[in-house]
C-alpha cells in the first residue's frame, strides 16, 4: 500500500493506535479529534470545546459590533472577521473553480500567513458560511495532526465529523449572532420565518433553519433527513449485486425487500437539550410522521409529534423539502429539513 511505502509499517500502526485511541469526555460529549483535544487541553484544565468555540465566536462578533459601518450581510461581515485574524479573502482563479467542490477553503501562503479562497460562482450566503467555518478552524491550537487523523477514520464516523460540526456551530454564531437572531425571531421560532430571516442576514435557508434550534431558548432540534436504507442493508445489496454478477444461479433476493425510510442525517440541538433529546444518526422516522407528508405534498407541514429519541417529549414538528437537494438525494423522496420545538 502506498501509505507504507518507504516507512515502517509497525511504527505507522502504533502511531495510528495512539492517535485513534484517545477519547475525552467533557460537557456530556465524547471527543477524539486531535484538533479538538488540543483545545480541550490547552490551559491544563479540561475546556468544553462547544462552549469555548461559542465564546470565541461571540467575542469576535462583539468586537465587530464596536466597529462603525459594518455591513449587515453575512458575506461582508465574514470578510471583515477574516481580516481581524490576519486572513486574506480572495476569489478562486477560474481553473480552480472548475475542479473545486468546496465553496471556500483556507490555505497557508508563502509568507506564513493564511488566505481563504472562495468560489465566486456560488451563492454569497454559502460562501459567507464557509468563510466563517474556516475562521472557526483557526480557534483550535493545532491542525497538523487533525488532518491526518481524519484521513484515517471512516468518513461517516462520529470522529470524522465532530470537528466539522464544531466549526459549523462557530460559523452559525459568526454569521447569525445569537442576540440579533433572537431579536429578529421575536419569540416565534418556525421554518415559516426562514425566508425573511435568511434575507435579513444574507444566510442560506439551511443554515438559518438549523439556527432556529441552536439559538432557541428552550428545547429544540433541527436537522436534515434523507430517504435511504440502513448502512448494513446498503452493504448487503452491494455484496448481493457482486455475488449475482459472479454466480447468477446463487442469487438470494431477500435483502431486496428492505424498504428505505427517512433517516436522520445532520442534527442541531439547542443548549437546553441533553443526550436523550438527540436523534441517533440514521435513525428512521415513523412512516406516520409529518416528514412523509412534507415529502408527498412538497410544502411545509406541521404536526404535534415526539422525535424518534429517548426523551418522550411532545413537540411541534415542522418539515419542508430542502430547497437545495444534494446529488445523493432521492429524486422521488427529496431530502427534508425539520425543526422540532418542545411544547
Ligand atoms: Zn472544516
Boltz pocket constraint, residues with backbone or C-beta under 6 A from the ligand:
constraints:
  - pocket:
      binder: B
      contacts: [[A, 133], [A, 137], [A, 163], [A, 164], [A, 167]]
      max_distance: 6.0
